[in-house]
Amino acid sequence: MSDETDARTRSEERAERAERMAKEGAQAMAEHLQSVKAIDERTVKLRALRLAKEAAEAEAKAAAPAPAPKRKRSAS
């Protein structure tokens, strides 16, 4: 009878461990997905900032007068 009780106890322990592992796995996956989402949001924000900066630089460059061409020195 003790063998049967031991087997049942081991079986229950395995079931509890499997359930705990499943919960921990689900929690870890949720944390991972949340982290990935945060990274994606930061990437979008930084890309928008970079594009705005590049557009402002291009606009400033277009508005600035072209530099005067350099004269060549004549050999004397």
N, C-alpha and C positions, 0 to 999 in steps of 0.2 A: 504494500500500500504506500510506503514511503517513496518508492520509485515512481509511482503514478503521481503522487503529490509533487515530487521534485520535477517531473516532466511538465506538469501543469504550471508550476511556478516559473520554470525556464521559458515555457511558451508565452506566459503572460509578460515576462520580462522582455522577451524578444519583441512582442507586439507593442509594448510601451516604448521600447527603444526605437522601433520603426516609426511609430507615431511621432515621437519627439524629433527624430531626424527629419521627418517630412515637414514638421512645423518650422524647424530651424532652416531647412532648405528653402522653404517658401519665404521666410523672413529675409534670408540672405539674398534671394532673387529680387525681392521687392526693394531692398536697399540698393542693390546693384542697378536696377532699372531707374530708381530715383536719381542715383549718381549720374548715370548716362544722360538722363533728361536734363539735369542741371548743366552738364558739360555742353550739351547741344544748345541750350538756351544762351549760355555765355558765348559760344562760338557765333551764334547768329548776331548777338549784340556787338561783339567785337568786329565781325565782318561789316556790319552796317556802319560802325564808326570809321573803319578803315576806308570803306568806299566813299563816305562823306568827306573824309580828309583828302583822299585822292582827287575827288571832284573839285574841292575848293582849291587845291594846288594847281590843277589843270586850268581852272578859271582864272586864277591869279597869274599864271604863266601866259595865258592868252591875252590878258588885259595889259600885261607889262609890255613896254616897247621893246622891239628887238634891239640887241646891242649893235652898236656901229661896227662895221667890218674893220678889221685891223689892216693897217697899211703895211705893205711890204717895205722893208728898208732897201734903199738902193745902194748898190755897192759903189763906193767911191774910191 
